Every structure is written in structure tokens, then in C-alpha cells.
Amino acid sequence: MDIIKIAIDSLKDELEATIIYGRLARMYRHKPISKKLIKIAEMESRHVRFWSDFLRRRGYDPSRIKPSRLK
């Protein structure tokens, strides 16, 4: 499998995870759970930056990658 394809798939997964955890954090009223979900969303966001930088260094524009709206 092509490394660029793997990176694109990984970036897409991380984008989706960031959105999901962020939305869950806003839904939960129980502060300890909400705070943990926010931390997970922040961690996923760092993964997004990693894969975006990885792709950019290889001449690929990561802004073209969009998360699934269905998920």
C-alpha cells in the first residue's frame, strides 16, 4: 500500500475522531467526563497536525482531505 494513501486515511480518521470527541465533550454535563473527552480531542488534534505536516512535506495538500459527514 502506498505511504501517501496510508497517511491520508490516517489523517481522515484523526479528523473524524477530533470532531467526535469534541462533540461528546459538549454533550456531557458531568464535568470530569467532559474534561477527559476534551483532552482526548486535543490529543487527536495533535495527531491531525502530525499527519498534515507529514503530507505537506511530501508535496500533498492536506486541506483537500475532509472528514466523513456520515460518521
Backbone hydrogen bonds in HBPLUS format (Angstrom, degrees):
<---DONOR---> <-ACCEPTOR-->    atom                        ^
c    i                          cat <-CA-CA->   ^        H-A-AA   ^      H-
h    n   atom  resd res      DA  || num        DHA   H-A  angle D-A-AA Bond
n    s   type  num  typ     dist DA aas  dist angle  dist       angle   num
A0006-ILE N   A0002-ASP O   3.09 MM   4  6.47 156.3  2.15 150.4 157.2     1
A0007-ALA N   A0003-ILE O   2.93 MM   4  6.14 159.5  1.98 146.2 151.8     2
A0008-ILE N   A0004-ILE O   2.86 MM   4  6.07 156.9  1.91 150.5 156.8     3
A0009-ASP N   A0005-LYS O   2.94 MM   4  6.13 165.4  1.96 150.4 154.3     4
A0010-SER N   A0006-ILE O   2.87 MM   4  6.05 155.7  1.93 147.6 155.0     5
A0011-LEU N   A0007-ALA O   2.85 MM   4  6.02 160.0  1.89 148.5 153.8     6
A0012-LYS N   A0008-ILE O   2.97 MM   4  6.15 163.8  1.99 150.9 155.2     7
A0013-ASP N   A0009-ASP O   2.99 MM   4  6.21 159.0  2.03 146.6 152.2     8
A0014-GLU N   A0010-SER O   2.95 MM   4  6.19 159.6  1.99 151.1 156.6     9
A0015-LEU N   A0011-LEU O   2.88 MM   4  6.11 156.3  1.93 153.3 160.0    10
A0016-GLU N   A0012-LYS O   3.02 MM   4  6.25 163.3  2.05 150.4 154.5    11
A0017-ALA N   A0013-ASP O   2.92 MM   4  6.15 156.1  1.98 147.4 154.4    12
A0018-THR N   A0014-GLU O   2.93 MM   4  6.08 158.2  1.98 147.8 153.2    13
A0019-ILE N   A0015-LEU O   3.15 MM   4  6.42 161.1  2.18 149.1 153.3    14
A0020-ILE N   A0016-GLU O   2.95 MM   4  6.15 166.7  1.97 152.7 156.6    15
A0021-TYR N   A0017-ALA O   2.93 MM   4  6.03 177.2  1.93 157.1 158.0    16
A0022-GLY N   A0018-THR O   3.06 MM   4  6.06 154.4  2.13 141.4 149.1    17
A0023-ARG N   A0019-ILE O   2.96 MM   4  6.14 158.8  2.00 151.5 156.8    18
A0024-LEU N   A0020-ILE O   2.92 MM   4  6.16 159.6  1.97 152.5 158.6    19
A0025-ALA N   A0021-TYR O   2.95 MM   4  6.07 154.8  2.01 144.1 150.8    20
A0026-ARG N   A0022-GLY O   3.20 MM   4  6.48 148.1  2.31 141.1 148.6    21
A0027-MET N   A0023-ARG O   3.07 MM   4  6.32 136.9  2.27 140.8 152.7    22
A0027-MET N   A0024-LEU O   3.06 MM   3  5.00 126.8  2.35  93.9 108.5    23
A0028-TYR N   A0024-LEU O   3.12 MM   4  6.35 151.8  2.20 156.8 161.7    24
A0034-SER N   A0030-HIS O   3.04 MM   4  6.19 167.1  2.05 156.1 160.2    25
A0035-LYS N   A0031-LYS O   2.81 MM   4  5.95 162.7  1.84 161.4 164.5    26
A0036-LYS N   A0032-PRO O   3.16 MM   4  6.34 155.0  2.22 140.1 146.3    27
A0037-LEU N   A0033-ILE O   2.96 MM   4  6.23 159.0  2.00 154.1 160.0    28
A0038-ILE N   A0034-SER O   2.96 MM   4  6.22 149.6  2.06 146.0 154.5    29
A0039-LYS N   A0035-LYS O   3.02 MM   4  6.31 154.3  2.08 145.1 151.5    30
A0040-ILE N   A0036-LYS O   2.97 MM   4  6.29 152.3  2.05 147.1 154.8    31
A0041-ALA N   A0037-LEU O   2.91 MM   4  6.16 157.1  1.96 146.2 152.5    32
A0042-GLU N   A0038-ILE O   2.92 MM   4  6.20 152.4  1.99 148.0 155.5    33
A0043-MET N   A0039-LYS O   2.95 MM   4  6.20 151.1  2.03 143.4 151.2    34
A0044-GLU N   A0040-ILE O   2.90 MM   4  6.20 159.8  1.94 153.1 158.3    35
A0045-SER N   A0041-ALA O   2.93 MM   4  6.13 144.2  2.06 140.2 150.5    36
A0046-ARG N   A0042-GLU O   3.08 MM   4  6.44 142.6  2.22 142.1 151.0    37
A0046-ARG N   A0043-MET O   3.12 MM   3  5.20 124.0  2.45  95.9 109.6    38
A0047-HIS N   A0043-MET O   3.17 MM   4  6.59 146.6  2.29 142.5 151.7    39
A0047-HIS N   A0044-GLU O   3.08 MM   3  4.97 117.9  2.48  90.7 106.2    40
A0048-VAL N   A0044-GLU O   2.96 MM   4  6.36 145.9  2.08 144.1 153.8    41
A0049-ARG N   A0045-SER O   3.07 MM   4  6.45 154.9  2.14 144.8 150.5    42
A0050-PHE N   A0046-ARG O   2.99 MM   4  6.31 154.5  2.06 144.7 151.8    43
A0051-TRP N   A0047-HIS O   3.00 MM   4  6.31 170.4  2.01 158.3 158.1    44
A0052-SER N   A0048-VAL O   2.86 MM   4  5.98 155.6  1.92 150.4 158.3    45
A0053-ASP N   A0049-ARG O   2.89 MM   4  6.00 166.4  1.90 150.9 154.4    46
A0054-PHE N   A0050-PHE O   2.89 MM   4  6.10 158.7  1.93 150.0 156.9    47
A0055-LEU N   A0051-TRP O   2.97 MM   4  6.14 161.9  2.00 147.2 150.7    48
A0056-ARG N   A0052-SER O   2.88 MM   4  6.07 162.3  1.91 151.3 157.0    49
A0057-ARG N   A0053-ASP O   2.93 MM   4  6.09 162.0  1.96 154.0 157.5    50
A0058-ARG N   A0055-LEU O   2.96 MM   3  5.14 141.6  2.11 101.8 113.7    51
A0060-TYR N   A0055-LEU O   2.98 MM   5  5.17 165.1  2.01 142.9 139.0    52
A0059-GLY N   A0056-ARG O   2.98 MM   3  5.12 162.2  2.01 114.1 114.5    53
A0064-ARG N   A0061-ASP O   3.31 MM   3  6.09 168.4  2.32 118.7 122.2    54
A0065-ILE N   A0062-PRO O   3.07 MM   3  5.56 163.8  2.10 114.4 119.6    55
